[in-house]
């Protein structure tokens, strides 16, 4: 039996995030949203499947999956 897949954690550097919404558009699980400061935040971490599209598509390198 295979070991359970460990969940990845999304780290967003709000200093680098410009609120372009690209990560939000590419997240099929609807994990990310903008906060009151127009910065990306993780609203539903339990829904993240760890695909990495947010990290891959962020033009400012503000997102990292660990």
N, C-alpha and C positions, 0 to 999 in steps of 0.2 A: 504494500500500500504506500502510495506517495505521500510525502510530508505535506501538510497544508501550506498553501501559498501565503507568504507573509505580505501583509498589506503595506503599500508604500505610502509615505507621508508627503504631502504637497507643502513645500516651503515657498512662500511668496515674499520677495524683497520689495516692500512697498516704496522704498526709495527709488527703485528702478522702474516700477510699474507706472505707465502713463495712462492707464485706463482705456486702452484701445479696444478692448472687448474681443480680441482675436481668440484668446484662450477660452472664453465663455462660448464663443460660436463653435469651436471645435470639440468641446466637451459634450459627448453624447449622453453622459450620465447626469448632466445638469448639477455638477458639484460646485461650480464657481459662480459667483455673482459679484457685482460692484457694491462697495460700501458707500457710506455717505460722502466720502472724500474722492469718489470715482476711482478707487483702487480695487483690484481683484482680491477677493477673499474666498476662503474655503467655507462654504455654508453647509454642505452636506458631505462630510468626509466619509461617512459610512457607505455612500453610494459610489465612491471612487473604485474603478476596476484596475487602476494602475497602468492604463494604456500609454501614458506619456505624451499624448497629443498636445496637452497644454504646454508642457516643457518644450517640445519640439517646435511649436508654432509661435511661441512668444518672441517677438522681434527685439525685445530689450533684455533678454536673458534673465528675466525677473523671477522665473519659476524653476524650481528644482524638485525632482522626486527623489526621496531618500528611502 
